[in-house]
């Protein structure tokens, strides 16, 4: 019986994907592993068929994008950047909505391993760094938006959450606010605890005691922000400003304030994050942090496609993009 690629993999102590990379002279394989594979090929008299020889040319031209919540404008703008750049390079994009469920993320990642996709882009993934690195270690192509994963084969792009959160807080403090609410997202998200970290550091820098009762969870969506504000109002505790970790929750703050007749910004200042399209059209326009979401999507898919092909920019793995605080009508009222 003719030897198959799985037989070569077993004899060489490598994965079938690694054997394929060796046979196709791809990057990312050590000389030691390459020698083991070629020795196994000789000993088994393995003759790859034409399809196997051209495995790298037999791409699906599909890229999967795993988002946490496609109803959130943050993800839709990133996806638009990914899709446009991918289309220009003849790739199709398939959107996978994980609905903030790590289990669904895992299922979608297996699509890559099943060769349904050439590569996958994960936007603010909930899977651990170890889980994501394990996929890359098996020779599959994966990129991440929203955090840096220390792995030489995983392109990443992100903004500095701690830095811009401190900028938001410094703005509110400069306007005379001291009792500032922080509306957090779902606790598993790295954006949640990094933005909370920036909030806490700004309080410490200004010698303002941390009041845990001023932190509420809004799950990164409008209804979550609305319910969080209702809980805060019911506590009957003093506060004069709200820093919402995204614009979706900030819109929920607007709704809760409207129901209680609370004027923004005269009675309550509000700042969000993401600069969603609707943020400048609400009344008053929402102060927010602009993240170049479309650009982030375009950059990371271009780098992933390069990695899956010629890998000309192997040294350019991590991209940190700048964000900008946009002060609008919801927070430009000084209480001094």
C-alpha positions in Angstrom: 0.0 0.0 0.0 1.3 3.4 -0.9 2.3 5.6 2.0 0.2 8.6 2.8 1.0 12.0 4.2 -0.3 10.9 7.6 2.2 8.0 7.6 5.0 10.4 7.0 3.8 12.7 9.7 3.6 9.8 12.2 7.1 8.5 11.4 8.6 12.0 11.6 6.7 12.9 14.8 5.2 15.9 13.1 1.7 17.1 12.1 0.4 16.5 8.5 0.4 20.3 8.1 4.1 20.5 8.9 4.8 17.7 6.4 2.9 19.7 3.8 4.9 22.9 4.6 8.2 20.9 4.2 7.2 19.4 0.9 6.1 22.8 -0.4 9.3 24.5 0.9 7.3 26.9 3.1 8.7 29.0 5.8 8.2 28.4 9.5 9.8 24.9 9.8 13.1 24.3 11.6 15.9 22.6 9.8 15.8 19.8 12.3 12.1 19.1 11.6 12.6 19.4 7.9 15.4 16.8 8.0 13.2 14.4 10.0 10.3 14.8 7.5 12.6 14.3 4.5 14.1 11.2 6.1 10.6 9.8 6.7 9.8 10.5 3.0 12.8 8.6 1.8 12.3 5.6 4.1 8.6 5.3 3.2 9.3 5.9 -0.5 6.5 8.5 -0.3 5.5 10.1 -3.6 3.1 13.0 -3.2 0.6 13.2 -5.9 0.1 16.4 -8.0 -2.6 17.7 -5.7 -0.3 17.4 -2.6 2.6 19.0 -4.4 0.4 22.0 -5.2 -1.3 22.2 -1.8 -0.2 25.8 -1.3 -1.6 26.7 -4.7 -4.9 24.9 -3.9 -6.0 27.6 -1.5 -9.7 28.0 -0.7 -9.2 31.8 -1.0 -11.5 32.1 2.0 -10.7 34.0 5.2 -12.8 33.6 8.3 -13.5 36.5 10.7 -14.6 35.7 14.2 -16.3 38.6 15.9 -17.8 38.7 19.4 -21.0 40.6 18.4 -21.8 41.6 14.9 -24.6 43.9 16.1 -22.0 46.1 17.7 -20.8 48.9 15.3 -17.2 48.4 16.5 -17.1 45.0 14.8 -18.9 46.0 11.7 -16.5 48.8 10.9 -13.5 46.5 11.4 -15.1 43.9 9.2 -15.7 46.4 6.5 -12.0 47.2 6.4 -11.2 43.5 6.3 -13.7 42.7 3.6 -12.7 45.5 1.2 -8.9 44.8 1.4 -9.5 41.0 1.1 -11.8 41.5 -1.9 -9.1 43.6 -3.6 -6.8 40.6 -3.3 -9.3 38.1 -4.5 -10.2 36.6 -1.1 -13.7 35.9 0.2 -14.6 36.8 3.7 -16.9 34.7 5.9 -18.2 36.3 9.1 -18.7 34.2 12.2 -20.6 35.7 15.1 -19.3 34.1 18.4 -22.0 36.0 20.4 -19.5 36.4 23.2 -19.3 32.6 23.6 -15.8 31.0 23.8 -17.4 27.7 22.8 -18.5 29.1 19.5 -15.1 30.7 19.0 -13.6 27.2 19.3 -16.0 25.8 16.7 -15.2 28.4 14.2 -11.4 28.0 14.7 -11.8 24.3 13.8 -13.1 25.4 10.4 -9.6 26.6 9.8 -8.2 23.3 10.9 -10.6 21.5 8.6 -9.2 23.5 5.7 -12.4 25.3 5.1 -10.5 28.6 5.5 -7.0 29.6 4.5 -6.7 31.8 7.6 -8.8 33.3 10.4 -8.9 36.8 12.0 -10.1 36.9 15.5 -11.5 40.3 16.8 -11.1 40.8 20.5 -11.1 37.0 21.1 -12.1 35.5 24.5 -10.0 32.4 24.0 -6.8 32.4 26.0 -3.4 33.3 24.5 -2.4 29.7 25.0 -5.3 28.4 23.0 -4.6 30.7 20.1 -0.9 30.0 20.2 -1.7 26.3 20.0 -3.5 26.8 16.7 -0.5 28.7 15.3 1.9 26.1 16.5 0.1 23.5 14.4 0.9 25.5 11.3 -2.4 27.3 10.7 -2.7 31.0 9.9 -4.3 33.2 12.5 -4.3 36.9 13.2 -5.7 38.9 16.1 -7.3 42.3 16.5 -7.6 43.9 19.9 -4.5 42.5 21.8 -1.0 41.4 21.4 -0.3 37.7 21.6 3.4 36.8 22.0 3.9 34.4 19.2 6.2 35.0 16.1 3.6 33.7 13.7 0.5 35.6 14.9 0.1 39.1 13.4 -1.7 41.5 15.9 -3.1 45.0 15.9 -4.5 47.0 18.8 -4.9 50.4 20.5 -3.5 51.3 23.9 -6.7 50.9 26.1 -4.9 52.0 29.3 -3.5 55.1 27.6 -6.7 56.5 26.1 -8.7 55.6 29.2 -6.4 57.8 31.3 -6.9 60.6 28.7 -10.7 60.3 29.1 -10.4 60.5 32.8 -8.0 63.5 32.7 -10.5 65.3 30.5 -13.3 64.7 33.0 -11.1 65.6 35.9 -10.1 68.8 34.2 -13.8 69.7 33.9 -14.1 69.5 37.7 -15.5 66.0 38.0 -14.4 63.8 40.9 -17.2 61.2 41.3 -16.9 59.4 38.0 -18.8 56.2 37.1 -17.1 53.6 35.0 -19.3 51.3 32.9 -17.4 48.2 32.1 -18.0 45.6 29.4 -18.3 41.8 29.9 -15.6 40.7 32.3 -13.9 38.2 30.1 -12.9 40.8 27.5 -9.4 42.3 27.6 -10.8 45.7 26.7 -12.8 45.6 29.9 -10.0 45.2 32.3 -7.5 47.3 30.4 -9.9 50.3 30.3 -10.7 49.8 33.9 -7.0 49.8 34.6 -6.7 53.2 32.9 -9.6 54.5 35.0 -8.0 53.3 38.2 -4.6 54.7 37.3 -6.0 58.1 36.6 -7.8 58.1 40.0 -4.5 57.2 41.7 -2.5 59.8 39.8 -4.9 62.5 41.0 -5.1 61.2 44.6 -8.8 60.4 44.3 -10.0 57.4 46.3 -11.5 54.5 44.3 -15.2 54.0 45.0 -16.1 50.4 43.9 -19.8 51.3 44.0 -19.2 53.6 41.0 -18.2 50.7 38.7 -21.0 48.8 37.0 -21.1 46.1 34.2 -22.9 47.1 31.0 -21.9 44.1 28.8 -20.8 46.4 25.9 -24.3 46.9 24.6 -27.0 49.6 24.8 -29.4 47.7 27.0 -26.6 46.8 29.4 -25.6 50.4 29.7 -29.3 51.4 30.3 -29.7 48.7 33.0 -26.4 49.6 34.7 -27.5 53.3 34.9 -30.8 52.3 36.5 -28.9 50.3 39.1 -26.6 53.3 39.8 -29.6 55.7 40.1 -31.3 53.3 42.5 -28.2 53.3 44.7 -28.8 57.1 45.3 -25.0 57.8 45.4 -23.5 61.0 44.1 -21.7 61.1 40.7 -21.4 63.7 38.1 -19.9 61.9 35.1 -19.9 58.6 33.3 -17.1 57.0 31.4 -18.6 54.2 29.4 -16.2 51.7 27.9 -17.9 51.8 24.6 -20.4 54.0 22.7 -23.2 51.3 22.8 -23.3 51.5 26.6 -23.2 55.3 26.5 -26.3 55.3 24.4 -28.0 53.3 27.1 -26.9 56.1 29.6 -28.6 58.7 27.4 -31.9 56.7 27.5 -31.8 56.3 31.3 -31.1 60.0 31.7 -33.9 60.9 29.4 -36.4 58.9 31.4 -35.3 60.6 34.7 -35.1 64.1 33.2 -31.4 64.3 33.8 -29.7 66.8 31.4 -26.5 66.0 29.6 -23.9 67.5 30.2 -25.3 70.1 32.7 -26.2 67.4 35.3 -24.2 64.5 34.0 -21.2 64.3 31.6 -20.9 61.3 29.4 -17.9 59.9 27.4 -17.9 56.7 25.4 -15.3 54.8 23.3 -15.3 53.8 19.6 -16.7 56.9 17.7 -19.6 54.9 16.3 -21.4 56.6 13.4 -24.4 57.5 15.5 -22.3 59.2 18.3 -22.1 62.6 16.6 -25.8 62.6 15.7 -27.3 62.1 19.2 -28.2 65.1 21.3 -25.9 66.3 22.6 -23.2 64.8 20.4 -21.3 62.1 22.4 -17.7 62.7 23.4 -15.8 59.5 22.5 -12.5 57.9 21.7 -11.9 57.4 18.0 -10.3 54.2 17.1 -9.3 53.7 13.4 -11.4 50.6 13.1 -11.6 50.3 9.3 -7.9 50.9 9.0 -7.2 48.2 11.7 -9.2 45.7 9.7 -7.5 46.5 6.4 -4.0 46.4 7.9 -4.4 43.0 9.6 -5.9 41.2 6.7 -3.3 42.5 4.3 -0.6 41.2 6.7 -2.3 37.9 7.1 -2.6 37.5 3.3 1.1 38.3 3.0 1.9 35.7 5.6 -0.1 33.1 3.8 1.8 33.8 0.6 5.2 35.3 0.2 5.6 36.5 3.8 7.6 39.5 2.6 6.9 41.5 5.8 7.7 38.7 8.3 9.4 41.3 10.6 6.3 43.4 10.9 4.1 41.4 13.2 2.7 43.8 15.8 0.9 47.1 14.9 -0.1 49.6 17.6 -2.5 52.3 16.2 -3.2 55.6 17.8 -6.6 56.7 19.2 -8.0 60.2 19.6 -10.3 61.7 22.3 -13.1 63.6 20.5 -14.6 66.1 23.0 -18.2 67.0 22.0 -21.3 68.3 23.7 -21.8 65.5 26.1 -18.8 66.4 28.3 -17.6 70.0 27.5 -19.3 71.6 30.4 -17.0 72.7 33.2 -18.2 72.3 36.8 -15.4 74.5 38.2 
